[in-house]
Amino acid sequence: LTEEHLKQAVTEACVLTDDEFLAKAREKEVLDGSTMIIGLLFPDDSKPGADGSKIKGRCRLLIANLGDSRAVLCRSQGGRLSAVRLSDDHKPGRADERRRIEAKGGVVDMQG
């Protein structure tokens, strides 16, 4: 189980879900979309200990973000809480995001 395998599996699952959603949306002639955040906690055996053995209990977190969703982690350090951004917002007002949407045949319609 590697990070690359997980990324590939998540990407494939998202593409399949998106394709199915778009097919149904076209049938109903709607322009709706969807959003998603997924967090996968998986064992990290990529960095062995000093003696070459696997370090038990070490994990990594893979975040996938589709659409207008946000992942934030609350961290406690020294009795203080802080928020840690885990994803970048996919806001259609961002120039790069608007270009990506339009390049795929989508439309950005900013209301209000």
The first five atom37 places (N, CA, C, CB, O) and aatype in JSON, in Angstrom:
{
  "aatype": [10, 16, 6, 6, 8, 10, 11, 5, 0, 19, 16, 6, 0, 4, 19, 10, 16, 3, 3, 6, 13, 10, 0, 11, 0, 1, 6, 11, 6, 19, 10, 3, 7, 15, 16, 12, 9, 9, 7, 10, 10, 13, 14, 3, 3, 15, 11, 14, 7, 0, 3, 7, 15, 11, 9, 11, 7, 1, 4, 1, 10, 10, 9, 0, 2, 10, 7, 3, 15, 1, 0, 19, 10, 4, 1, 15, 5, 7, 7, 1, 10, 15, 0, 19, 1, 10, 15, 3, 3, 8, 11, 14, 7, 1, 0, 3, 6, 1, 1, 1, 9, 6, 0, 11, 7, 7, 19, 19, 3, 12, 5, 7],
  "atom_mask": [
    [1, 1, 1, 1, 1],
    [1, 1, 1, 1, 1],
    [1, 1, 1, 1, 1],
    [1, 1, 1, 1, 1],
    [1, 1, 1, 1, 1],
    [1, 1, 1, 1, 1],
    [1, 1, 1, 1, 1],
    [1, 1, 1, 1, 1],
    [1, 1, 1, 1, 1],
    [1, 1, 1, 1, 1],
    [1, 1, 1, 1, 1],
    [1, 1, 1, 1, 1],
    [1, 1, 1, 1, 1],
    [1, 1, 1, 1, 1],
    [1, 1, 1, 1, 1],
    [1, 1, 1, 1, 1],
    [1, 1, 1, 1, 1],
    [1, 1, 1, 1, 1],
    [1, 1, 1, 1, 1],
    [1, 1, 1, 1, 1],
    [1, 1, 1, 1, 1],
    [1, 1, 1, 1, 1],
    [1, 1, 1, 1, 1],
    [1, 1, 1, 1, 1],
    [1, 1, 1, 1, 1],
    [1, 1, 1, 1, 1],
    [1, 1, 1, 1, 1],
    [1, 1, 1, 1, 1],
    [1, 1, 1, 1, 1],
    [1, 1, 1, 1, 1],
    [1, 1, 1, 1, 1],
    [1, 1, 1, 1, 1],
    [1, 1, 1, 0, 1],
    [1, 1, 1, 1, 1],
    [1, 1, 1, 1, 1],
    [1, 1, 1, 1, 1],
    [1, 1, 1, 1, 1],
    [1, 1, 1, 1, 1],
    [1, 1, 1, 0, 1],
    [1, 1, 1, 1, 1],
    [1, 1, 1, 1, 1],
    [1, 1, 1, 1, 1],
    [1, 1, 1, 1, 1],
    [1, 1, 1, 1, 1],
    [1, 1, 1, 1, 1],
    [1, 1, 1, 1, 1],
    [1, 1, 1, 1, 1],
    [1, 1, 1, 1, 1],
    [1, 1, 1, 0, 1],
    [1, 1, 1, 1, 1],
    [1, 1, 1, 1, 1],
    [1, 1, 1, 0, 1],
    [1, 1, 1, 1, 1],
    [1, 1, 1, 1, 1],
    [1, 1, 1, 1, 1],
    [1, 1, 1, 1, 1],
    [1, 1, 1, 0, 1],
    [1, 1, 1, 1, 1],
    [1, 1, 1, 1, 1],
    [1, 1, 1, 1, 1],
    [1, 1, 1, 1, 1],
    [1, 1, 1, 1, 1],
    [1, 1, 1, 1, 1],
    [1, 1, 1, 1, 1],
    [1, 1, 1, 1, 1],
    [1, 1, 1, 1, 1],
    [1, 1, 1, 0, 1],
    [1, 1, 1, 1, 1],
    [1, 1, 1, 1, 1],
    [1, 1, 1, 1, 1],
    [1, 1, 1, 1, 1],
    [1, 1, 1, 1, 1],
    [1, 1, 1, 1, 1],
    [1, 1, 1, 1, 1],
    [1, 1, 1, 1, 1],
    [1, 1, 1, 1, 1],
    [1, 1, 1, 1, 1],
    [1, 1, 1, 0, 1],
    [1, 1, 1, 0, 1],
    [1, 1, 1, 1, 1],
    [1, 1, 1, 1, 1],
    [1, 1, 1, 1, 1],
    [1, 1, 1, 1, 1],
    [1, 1, 1, 1, 1],
    [1, 1, 1, 1, 1],
    [1, 1, 1, 1, 1],
    [1, 1, 1, 1, 1],
    [1, 1, 1, 1, 1],
    [1, 1, 1, 1, 1],
    [1, 1, 1, 1, 1],
    [1, 1, 1, 1, 1],
    [1, 1, 1, 1, 1],
    [1, 1, 1, 0, 1],
    [1, 1, 1, 1, 1],
    [1, 1, 1, 1, 1],
    [1, 1, 1, 1, 1],
    [1, 1, 1, 1, 1],
    [1, 1, 1, 1, 1],
    [1, 1, 1, 1, 1],
    [1, 1, 1, 1, 1],
    [1, 1, 1, 1, 1],
    [1, 1, 1, 1, 1],
    [1, 1, 1, 1, 1],
    [1, 1, 1, 1, 1],
    [1, 1, 1, 0, 1],
    [1, 1, 1, 0, 1],
    [1, 1, 1, 1, 1],
    [1, 1, 1, 1, 1],
    [1, 1, 1, 1, 1],
    [1, 1, 1, 1, 1],
    [1, 1, 1, 1, 1],
    [1, 1, 1, 0, 1]
  ],
  "atom_positions": [
    [[0.86, -1.18, 0.0], [0.0, 0.0, 0.0], [0.89, 1.24, 0.0], [-0.97, 0.0, 1.23], [1.57, 1.53, 0.99]],
    [[0.89, 1.95, -1.11], [1.74, 3.14, -1.2], [0.87, 4.37, -1.41], [2.76, 3.0, -2.35], [-0.31, 4.26, -1.76]],
    [[1.46, 5.53, -1.19], [0.73, 6.78, -1.4], [0.3, 6.9, -2.86], [1.6, 7.99, -1.0], [-0.81, 7.36, -3.14]],
    [[1.15, 6.49, -3.78], [0.81, 6.57, -5.21], [-0.39, 5.67, -5.55], [2.01, 6.17, -6.07], [-1.26, 6.07, -6.32]],
    [[-0.43, 4.47, -4.97], [-1.57, 3.58, -5.21], [-2.85, 4.19, -4.66], [-1.33, 2.2, -4.56], [-3.9, 4.14, -5.3]],
    [[-2.77, 4.78, -3.47], [-3.95, 5.43, -2.89], [-4.41, 6.6, -3.74], [-3.65, 5.91, -1.46], [-5.61, 6.76, -3.99]],
    [[-3.47, 7.43, -4.19], [-3.83, 8.57, -5.04], [-4.52, 8.09, -6.32], [-2.58, 9.4, -5.4], [-5.53, 8.66, -6.74]],
    [[-3.98, 7.04, -6.92], [-4.56, 6.5, -8.14], [-5.96, 5.96, -7.88], [-3.66, 5.39, -8.72], [-6.87, 6.21, -8.67]],
    [[-6.15, 5.23, -6.79], [-7.46, 4.66, -6.46], [-8.48, 5.76, -6.2], [-7.35, 3.74, -5.23], [-9.62, 5.67, -6.67]],
    [[-8.09, 6.79, -5.47], [-9.0, 7.9, -5.18], [-9.35, 8.64, -6.47], [-8.37, 8.88, -4.16], [-10.51, 8.98, -6.7]],
    [[-8.36, 8.89, -7.31], [-8.6, 9.58, -8.58], [-9.57, 8.79, -9.44], [-7.27, 9.8, -9.33], [-10.52, 9.35, -9.99]],
    [[-9.34, 7.48, -9.56], [-10.23, 6.64, -10.37], [-11.64, 6.61, -9.81], [-9.67, 5.22, -10.46], [-12.61, 6.69, -10.58]],
    [[-11.78, 6.5, -8.5], [-13.11, 6.49, -7.88], [-13.83, 7.82, -8.11], [-12.99, 6.21, -6.37], [-15.03, 7.83, -8.38]],
    [[-13.1, 8.92, -8.02], [-13.7, 10.24, -8.23], [-14.13, 10.42, -9.69], [-12.72, 11.35, -7.83], [-15.2, 10.97, -9.95]],
    [[-13.31, 9.97, -10.62], [-13.66, 10.08, -12.04], [-14.91, 9.25, -12.34], [-12.48, 9.62, -12.94], [-15.81, 9.72, -13.03]],
    [[-14.96, 8.02, -11.83], [-16.13, 7.17, -12.06], [-17.39, 7.79, -11.46], [-15.9, 5.79, -11.46], [-18.45, 7.79, -12.09]],
    [[-17.28, 8.32, -10.25], [-18.42, 8.95, -9.6], [-18.86, 10.18, -10.37], [-18.08, 9.34, -8.16], [-20.06, 10.41, -10.57]],
    [[-17.9, 10.98, -10.81], [-18.22, 12.19, -11.57], [-18.89, 11.84, -12.9], [-16.94, 13.01, -11.82], [-19.87, 12.48, -13.29]],
    [[-18.37, 10.84, -13.59], [-18.96, 10.42, -14.86], [-20.41, 9.98, -14.67], [-18.14, 9.28, -15.48], [-21.29, 10.34, -15.45]],
    [[-20.65, 9.2, -13.62], [-22.02, 8.73, -13.35], [-22.93, 9.9, -12.99], [-22.01, 7.7, -12.2], [-24.07, 9.97, -13.46]],
    [[-22.43, 10.81, -12.17], [-23.23, 11.98, -11.78], [-23.56, 12.83, -13.01], [-22.47, 12.83, -10.74], [-24.71, 13.25, -13.18]],
    [[-22.56, 13.08, -13.85], [-22.78, 13.91, -15.04], [-23.77, 13.26, -16.0], [-21.47, 14.17, -15.75], [-24.59, 13.96, -16.59]],
    [[-23.71, 11.96, -16.15], [-24.66, 11.26, -17.02], [-26.08, 11.46, -16.52], [-24.32, 9.76, -17.1], [-26.99, 11.73, -17.32]],
    [[-26.29, 11.33, -15.22], [-27.63, 11.52, -14.65], [-28.06, 12.98, -14.74], [-27.67, 11.05, -13.2], [-29.23, 13.27, -15.0]],
    [[-27.12, 13.9, -14.52], [-27.45, 15.32, -14.61], [-27.87, 15.69, -16.03], [-26.24, 16.18, -14.17], [-28.8, 16.47, -16.23]],
    [[-27.18, 15.13, -17.02], [-27.54, 15.4, -18.43], [-28.92, 14.85, -18.76], [-26.5, 14.78, -19.38], [-29.68, 15.49, -19.48]],
    [[-29.24, 13.66, -18.23], [-30.57, 13.07, -18.46], [-31.66, 14.02, -17.97], [-30.69, 11.7, -17.75], [-32.71, 14.16, -18.6]],
    [[-31.4, 14.66, -16.84], [-32.41, 15.54, -16.23], [-32.24, 17.0, -16.67], [-32.33, 15.46, -14.71], [-33.0, 17.88, -16.26]],
    [[-31.23, 17.23, -17.52], [-30.93, 18.57, -18.04], [-30.71, 19.59, -16.92], [-32.07, 19.04, -18.94], [-31.28, 20.69, -16.93]],
    [[-29.87, 19.21, -15.96], [-29.51, 20.11, -14.88], [-28.02, 20.44, -14.97], [-29.85, 19.49, -13.49], [-27.24, 19.65, -15.51]],
    [[-27.63, 21.58, -14.45], [-26.23, 22.01, -14.48], [-25.6, 21.94, -13.09], [-26.13, 23.43, -15.04], [-24.6, 22.61, -12.83]],
    [[-26.18, 21.15, -12.22], [-25.67, 21.06, -10.85], [-24.33, 20.34, -10.81], [-26.68, 20.34, -9.97], [-23.93, 19.66, -11.75]],
    [[-23.66, 20.52, -9.69], [-22.38, 19.86, -9.47], [-22.36, 19.23, -8.1], [0.0, 0.0, 0.0], [-23.39, 19.11, -7.44]],
    [[-21.2, 18.83, -7.68], [-21.06, 18.18, -6.39], [-19.71, 18.55, -5.78], [-21.19, 16.65, -6.53], [-18.82, 19.04, -6.47]],
    [[-19.58, 18.33, -4.49], [-18.33, 18.59, -3.8], [-18.0, 17.39, -2.92], [-18.41, 19.89, -2.95], [-18.86, 16.57, -2.61]],
    [[-16.73, 17.29, -2.53], [-16.31, 16.18, -1.7], [-14.96, 16.47, -1.06], [-16.25, 14.88, -2.52], [-14.08, 17.09, -1.66]],
    [[-14.83, 16.03, 0.15], [-13.53, 15.96, 0.83], [-13.39, 14.53, 1.32], [-13.4, 17.01, 2.02], [-14.31, 13.98, 1.92]],
    [[-12.23, 13.94, 1.08], [-11.98, 12.61, 1.62], [-10.63, 12.65, 2.32], [-12.01, 11.51, 0.49], [-9.67, 13.23, 1.8]],
    [[-10.57, 12.05, 3.46], [-9.32, 11.94, 4.2], [-9.02, 10.48, 4.47], [0.0, 0.0, 0.0], [-9.84, 9.77, 5.05]],
    [[-7.86, 10.02, 4.03], [-7.46, 8.63, 4.24], [-6.21, 8.59, 5.11], [-7.21, 7.91, 2.88], [-5.16, 9.12, 4.74]],
    [[-6.34, 7.98, 6.24], [-5.21, 7.79, 7.15], [-4.63, 6.41, 6.85], [-5.65, 7.92, 8.67], [-5.33, 5.4, 6.93]],
    [[-3.35, 6.36, 6.51], [-2.75, 5.09, 6.13], [-1.37, 4.94, 6.76], [-2.65, 4.97, 4.6], [-0.71, 5.94, 7.07]],
    [[-0.94, 3.68, 6.96], [0.37, 3.43, 7.58], [1.5, 4.0, 6.74], [0.58, 1.93, 7.8], [1.47, 3.93, 5.51]],
    [[2.47, 4.55, 7.39], [3.64, 5.12, 6.7], [4.84, 4.23, 6.96], [3.92, 6.58, 7.17], [5.52, 4.35, 7.99]],
    [[5.1, 3.32, 6.0], [6.29, 2.49, 6.16], [7.37, 2.93, 5.2], [5.96, 1.01, 5.94], [8.29, 2.17, 4.9]],
    [[7.28, 4.17, 4.71], [8.26, 4.64, 3.73], [9.58, 5.03, 4.38], [7.7, 5.82, 2.96], [10.62, 5.02, 3.71]],
    [[9.56, 5.36, 5.65], [10.8, 5.78, 6.33], [11.1, 4.83, 7.48], [10.67, 7.25, 6.85], [10.46, 4.9, 8.53]],
    [[12.06, 3.96, 7.29], [12.4, 3.02, 8.36], [13.12, 3.73, 9.51], [13.28, 1.89, 7.81], [13.65, 4.82, 9.36]],
    [[13.11, 3.06, 10.65], [13.81, 3.59, 11.81], [15.32, 3.53, 11.6], [0.0, 0.0, 0.0], [15.79, 3.06, 10.57]],
    [[16.06, 3.99, 12.58], [17.53, 4.04, 12.49], [18.14, 2.66, 12.26], [18.12, 4.65, 13.76], [19.18, 2.54, 11.62]],
    [[17.47, 1.62, 12.79], [18.0, 0.26, 12.63], [17.45, -0.44, 11.38], [17.67, -0.56, 13.87], [17.71, -1.62, 11.16]],
    [[16.68, 0.29, 10.55], [16.14, -0.27, 9.32], [14.78, -0.93, 9.48], [0.0, 0.0, 0.0], [14.17, -1.33, 8.5]],
    [[14.31, -1.04, 10.73], [13.01, -1.68, 10.96], [11.87, -0.67, 10.74], [12.94, -2.27, 12.39], [12.07, 0.55, 10.77]],
    [[10.67, -1.21, 10.52], [9.49, -0.36, 10.35], [9.1, 0.26, 11.69], [8.31, -1.16, 9.74], [9.17, -0.4, 12.73]],
    [[8.69, 1.49, 11.66], [8.24, 2.17, 12.88], [6.74, 1.95, 13.01], [8.59, 3.71, 12.85], [5.98, 2.43, 12.17]],
    [[6.3, 1.25, 14.03], [4.88, 0.98, 14.23], [4.15, 2.23, 14.68], [4.69, -0.15, 15.25], [4.68, 3.03, 15.46]],
    [[2.93, 2.38, 14.18], [2.09, 3.48, 14.62], [2.27, 4.77, 13.83], [0.0, 0.0, 0.0], [1.51, 5.72, 14.04]],
    [[3.23, 4.82, 12.94], [3.44, 6.02, 12.14], [2.44, 6.02, 10.98], [4.92, 6.1, 11.6], [2.32, 5.02, 10.26]],
    [[1.72, 7.14, 10.79], [0.7, 7.22, 9.76], [0.86, 8.49, 8.94], [-0.69, 7.16, 10.38], [1.51, 9.45, 9.36]],
    [[0.24, 8.49, 7.76], [0.17, 9.67, 6.9], [-1.29, 9.92, 6.58], [1.01, 9.47, 5.58], [-2.13, 9.04, 6.71]],
    [[-1.58, 11.15, 6.17], [-2.95, 11.53, 5.85], [-2.99, 12.03, 4.41], [-3.47, 12.62, 6.83], [-2.26, 12.96, 4.05]],
    [[-3.83, 11.42, 3.59], [-4.04, 11.84, 2.21], [-5.39, 12.56, 2.15], [-3.98, 10.62, 1.22], [-6.41, 11.99, 2.54]],
    [[-5.39, 13.79, 1.65], [-6.61, 14.58, 1.51], [-6.9, 14.78, 0.03], [-6.49, 15.96, 2.23], [-6.01, 15.17, -0.73]],
    [[-8.13, 14.51, -0.37], [-8.58, 14.78, -1.74], [-9.75, 15.76, -1.64], [-8.99, 13.45, -2.51], [-10.65, 15.59, -0.82]],
    [[-9.71, 16.76, -2.49], [-10.71, 17.84, -2.43], [-11.29, 18.05, -3.81], [-10.08, 19.15, -1.9], [-10.56, 18.31, -4.77]],
    [[-12.6, 17.93, -3.94], [-13.31, 18.2, -5.19], [-14.37, 19.24, -4.93], [-13.94, 16.91, -5.77], [-15.17, 19.12, -4.0]],
    [[-14.38, 20.27, -5.74], [-15.42, 21.27, -5.62], [-15.19, 22.23, -4.49], [0.0, 0.0, 0.0], [-14.07, 22.4, -4.0]],
    [[-16.25, 22.85, -4.08], [-16.21, 23.91, -3.08], [-16.3, 23.32, -1.68], [-17.34, 24.93, -3.32], [-17.31, 23.47, -1.0]],
    [[-15.24, 22.66, -1.27], [-15.17, 22.02, 0.05], [-13.85, 22.4, 0.7], [-15.31, 20.48, -0.06], [-12.91, 22.83, 0.03]],
    [[-13.79, 22.23, 2.0], [-12.59, 22.61, 2.74], [-12.33, 21.6, 3.86], [-12.73, 24.04, 3.32], [-13.25, 21.19, 4.56]],
    [[-11.06, 21.21, 4.01], [-10.66, 20.34, 5.11], [-9.73, 21.14, 6.03], [-9.95, 19.04, 4.58], [-8.76, 21.75, 5.6]],
    [[-10.07, 21.1, 7.32], [-9.28, 21.81, 8.33], [-9.06, 20.86, 9.5], [-10.0, 23.14, 8.8], [-9.97, 20.16, 9.93]],
    [[-7.84, 20.85, 10.01], [-7.48, 20.03, 11.16], [-7.34, 20.95, 12.37], [-6.17, 19.24, 10.91], [-6.73, 22.01, 12.28]],
    [[-7.91, 20.53, 13.48], [-7.73, 21.29, 14.72], [-6.58, 20.64, 15.48], [-9.05, 21.32, 15.6], [-6.6, 19.45, 15.77]],
    [[-5.57, 21.45, 15.8], [-4.37, 20.95, 16.46], [-4.24, 21.61, 17.83], [-3.1, 21.22, 15.59], [-4.49, 22.8, 17.99]],
    [[-3.84, 20.82, 18.8], [-3.6, 21.33, 20.15], [-2.1, 21.25, 20.43], [-4.41, 20.53, 21.21], [-1.52, 20.16, 20.43]],
    [[-1.49, 22.41, 20.67], [-0.07, 22.44, 21.03], [0.1, 23.34, 22.24], [0.8, 22.94, 19.84], [-0.27, 24.51, 22.23]],
    [[0.66, 22.78, 23.27], [0.9, 23.55, 24.48], [-0.38, 24.13, 25.07], [0.0, 0.0, 0.0], [-0.36, 25.23, 25.63]],
    [[-1.48, 23.41, 24.95], [-2.75, 23.89, 25.51], [-3.47, 24.9, 24.63], [0.0, 0.0, 0.0], [-4.56, 25.36, 24.99]],
    [[-2.91, 25.25, 23.49], [-3.55, 26.2, 22.57], [-4.05, 25.46, 21.34], [-2.56, 27.33, 22.15], [-3.39, 24.55, 20.83]],
    [[-5.21, 25.87, 20.86], [-5.78, 25.27, 19.67], [-5.47, 26.13, 18.45], [-7.3, 25.08, 19.82], [-5.47, 27.36, 18.52]],
    [[-5.22, 25.46, 17.35], [-5.0, 26.19, 16.1], [-5.6, 25.39, 14.96], [-3.47, 26.46, 15.86], [-5.74, 24.17, 15.03]],
    [[-5.95, 26.1, 13.9], [-6.51, 25.46, 12.71], [-5.4, 25.29, 11.68], [-7.69, 26.29, 12.12], [-4.59, 26.19, 11.46]],
    [[-5.36, 24.11, 11.05], [-4.38, 23.81, 10.02], [-5.13, 23.49, 8.74], [-3.44, 22.62, 10.45], [-5.92, 22.55, 8.69]],
    [[-4.88, 24.28, 7.7], [-5.53, 24.05, 6.42], [-4.97, 22.76, 5.8], [-5.34, 25.26, 5.46], [-3.76, 22.59, 5.71]],
    [[-5.87, 21.87, 5.37], [-5.46, 20.63, 4.74], [-5.77, 20.6, 3.25], [-6.12, 19.46, 5.42], [-5.34, 19.7, 2.53]],
    [[-6.52, 21.59, 2.78], [-6.89, 21.62, 1.36], [-6.93, 23.06, 0.87], [-8.27, 20.93, 1.13], [-7.02, 24.0, 1.67]],
    [[-6.87, 23.22, -0.43], [-7.02, 24.53, -1.06], [-8.44, 24.63, -1.6], [-5.96, 24.75, -2.2], [-8.94, 23.68, -2.22]],
    [[-9.09, 25.76, -1.38], [-10.46, 25.96, -1.85], [-10.51, 26.0, -3.37], [-11.04, 27.24, -1.26], [-9.68, 26.65, -4.01]],
    [[-11.48, 25.31, -3.93], [-11.7, 25.33, -5.38], [-12.8, 26.33, -5.68], [-12.08, 23.91, -5.92], [-13.9, 25.95, -6.09]],
    [[-12.51, 27.59, -5.49], [-13.49, 28.66, -5.7], [-13.49, 29.08, -7.17], [-13.19, 29.87, -4.79], [-12.42, 29.32, -7.73]],
    [[-14.66, 29.17, -7.79], [-14.72, 29.56, -9.21], [-14.26, 30.99, -9.45], [-16.13, 29.39, -9.72], [-13.97, 31.35, -10.59]],
    [[-14.17, 31.8, -8.41], [-13.68, 33.17, -8.56], [-12.17, 33.23, -8.75], [0.0, 0.0, 0.0], [-11.64, 34.25, -9.21]],
    [[-11.46, 32.15, -8.4], [-10.01, 32.09, -8.63], [-9.76, 31.97, -10.12], [-9.36, 30.89, -7.86], [-10.41, 31.16, -10.79]],
    [[-8.85, 32.74, -10.65], [-8.57, 32.73, -12.09], [-8.18, 31.34, -12.58], [-7.47, 33.73, -12.42], [-8.65, 30.91, -13.63]],
    [[-7.31, 30.64, -11.84], [-6.87, 29.31, -12.29], [-8.02, 28.31, -12.26], [-5.72, 28.81, -11.42], [-8.1, 27.43, -13.12]],
    [[-8.88, 28.44, -11.29], [-10.02, 27.52, -11.19], [-11.05, 27.8, -12.29], [-10.68, 27.64, -9.81], [-11.61, 26.88, -12.87]],
    [[-11.27, 29.08, -12.57], [-12.19, 29.44, -13.65], [-11.67, 28.9, -14.99], [-12.36, 30.98, -13.73], [-12.45, 28.35, -15.78]],
    [[-10.37, 29.04, -15.25], [-9.78, 28.51, -16.48], [-9.94, 27.0, -16.57], [-8.29, 28.88, -16.57], [-10.26, 26.46, -17.63]],
    [[-9.72, 26.31, -15.45], [-9.85, 24.86, -15.43], [-11.29, 24.44, -15.75], [-9.43, 24.3, -14.05], [-11.51, 23.53, -16.55]],
    [[-12.26, 25.11, -15.13], [-13.67, 24.8, -15.36], [-14.05, 25.03, -16.81], [-14.57, 25.64, -14.43], [-14.67, 24.18, -17.45]],
    [[-13.67, 26.19, -17.34], [-14.03, 26.55, -18.71], [-13.33, 25.66, -19.73], [-13.7, 28.0, -18.98], [-13.9, 25.36, -20.78]],
    [[-12.1, 25.24, -19.45], [-11.36, 24.35, -20.34], [-12.03, 23.0, -20.48], [-9.94, 24.17, -19.86], [-11.87, 22.32, -21.49]],
    [[-12.79, 22.6, -19.45], [-13.5, 21.32, -19.47], [-14.92, 21.47, -19.99], [-13.53, 20.72, -18.07], [-15.72, 20.54, -19.94]],
    [[-15.24, 22.69, -20.51], [-16.57, 22.91, -21.07], [-17.58, 23.41, -20.08], [0.0, 0.0, 0.0], [-18.76, 23.52, -20.4]],
    [[-17.14, 23.72, -18.86], [-18.04, 24.21, -17.83], [-18.28, 25.7, -17.95], [0.0, 0.0, 0.0], [-17.63, 26.38, -18.75]],
    [[-19.21, 26.2, -17.16], [-19.57, 27.61, -17.15], [-19.49, 28.1, -15.72], [-20.98, 27.84, -17.76], [-19.96, 27.44, -14.8]],
    [[-18.89, 29.28, -15.53], [-18.86, 29.91, -14.23], [-19.82, 31.09, -14.28], [-17.4, 30.36, -13.83], [-19.62, 32.03, -15.05]],
    [[-20.86, 31.03, -13.46], [-21.87, 32.07, -13.41], [-21.93, 32.6, -11.98], [-23.27, 31.54, -13.89], [-22.51, 31.96, -11.1]],
    [[-21.32, 33.75, -11.75], [-21.26, 34.31, -10.4], [-22.54, 35.09, -10.13], [-20.01, 35.23, -10.23], [-22.83, 36.07, -10.81]],
    [[-23.31, 34.65, -9.15], [-24.57, 35.31, -8.78], [-24.33, 36.15, -7.52], [-25.7, 34.24, -8.53], [-23.63, 35.73, -6.6]],
    [[-24.93, 37.33, -7.5], [-24.92, 38.18, -6.31], [-23.64, 38.76, -6.03], [0.0, 0.0, 0.0], [-23.5, 39.5, -5.05]]
  ]
}
